[in-house]
Amino acid sequence: MVLFDRQPVSSPTVSDHRLRRAYTRWLPLALGLTVAANLVVTSFLPRPARSIRRHADGSLTHLVHTDQSTVDRRYGLYLELGDAADGDVLLVPLDSLIVSDIAEGLAGVTVEERDYDAGTLPVEAEPAGPPLGVFTTEDGDLPYWILPDNEADRWWLAQTSEGIVVVPESVAPLPGDIP
């Protein structure tokens, strides 16, 4: 029984050497010309169709907001929260729309569930101006605001009829907490 049919191995011919020399000489040039052509063609395409884009800011939050609309609607709130409250505590109601694993991973916050009325938003915590973005939930898209504060250690989440507001405790205490 023959398992392998051994064929004699021929030595490389002169044409093999020429072909190898041509590949090693011209392949890098062909790859370089292809990359250059891609860069030139990309500059003439409309922005959404470009394969290469330039950005003023290299942060993940900026890239998600400017390039990835579906990722922005799912994770933009978490990334913005990470920029504002990285390492802090986020208090959320028991039936919150926030996924704690994603918030802890992307935002770097510690999520604690508390029993409080998330629909109670004091006047001082009402957001001014347009929302930072839109957050996609199972119930639909909700605008969101994150109130600014550089000194907060704890933040809490309010769910209003207009959207989601993340409030630092220095702006307004958690509903039900005694100041």
Secondary structure in CASP SS format (residue, H / E / C, confidence):
PFRMAT SS
TARGET T0000
AUTHOR 0000-0000-0000
METHOD secondary structure of the structure
MODEL  1
M C 1.00
V C 1.00
L C 1.00
F C 1.00
D C 1.00
R C 1.00
Q C 1.00
P C 1.00
V C 1.00
S C 1.00
S C 1.00
P C 1.00
T C 1.00
V H 1.00
S H 1.00
D H 1.00
H H 1.00
R H 1.00
L H 1.00
R H 1.00
R H 1.00
A H 1.00
Y H 1.00
T H 1.00
R H 1.00
W H 1.00
L H 1.00
P H 1.00
L H 1.00
A H 1.00
L H 1.00
G H 1.00
L H 1.00
T H 1.00
V H 1.00
A H 1.00
A H 1.00
N H 1.00
L H 1.00
V H 1.00
V H 1.00
T H 1.00
S H 1.00
F H 1.00
L C 1.00
P C 1.00
R H 1.00
P H 1.00
A H 1.00
R C 1.00
S C 1.00
I C 1.00
R C 1.00
R C 1.00
H C 1.00
A C 1.00
D C 1.00
G C 1.00
S C 1.00
L H 1.00
T H 1.00
H H 1.00
L H 1.00
V H 1.00
H H 1.00
T H 1.00
D H 1.00
Q C 1.00
S H 1.00
T H 1.00
V H 1.00
D H 1.00
R H 1.00
R H 1.00
Y H 1.00
G H 1.00
L H 1.00
Y H 1.00
L H 1.00
E H 1.00
L H 1.00
G H 1.00
D H 1.00
A H 1.00
A H 1.00
D C 1.00
G C 1.00
D C 1.00
V E 1.00
L E 1.00
L E 1.00
V E 1.00
P E 1.00
L C 1.00
D C 1.00
S C 1.00
L C 1.00
I C 1.00
V C 1.00
S H 1.00
D H 1.00
I H 1.00
A H 1.00
E H 1.00
G H 1.00
L H 1.00
A H 1.00
G C 1.00
V C 1.00
T E 1.00
V E 1.00
E E 1.00
E E 1.00
R E 1.00
D C 1.00
Y C 1.00
D C 1.00
A C 1.00
G C 1.00
T C 1.00
L C 1.00
P C 1.00
V H 1.00
E H 1.00
A H 1.00
E C 1.00
P C 1.00
A C 1.00
G C 1.00
P C 1.00
P C 1.00
L C 1.00
G E 1.00
V E 1.00
F E 1.00
T E 1.00
T E 1.00
E C 1.00
D C 1.00
G E 1.00
D E 1.00
L E 1.00
P E 1.00
Y E 1.00
W E 1.00
I E 1.00
L C 1.00
P C 1.00
D C 1.00
N C 1.00
E C 1.00
A C 1.00
D C 1.00
R E 1.00
W E 1.00
W E 1.00
L E 1.00
A E 1.00
Q E 1.00
T C 1.00
S C 1.00
E C 1.00
G C 1.00
I E 1.00
V E 1.00
V E 1.00
V E 1.00
P E 1.00
E C 1.00
S C 1.00
V C 1.00
A C 1.00
P C 1.00
L C 1.00
P C 1.00
G C 1.00
D C 1.00
I C 1.00
P C 1.00
END
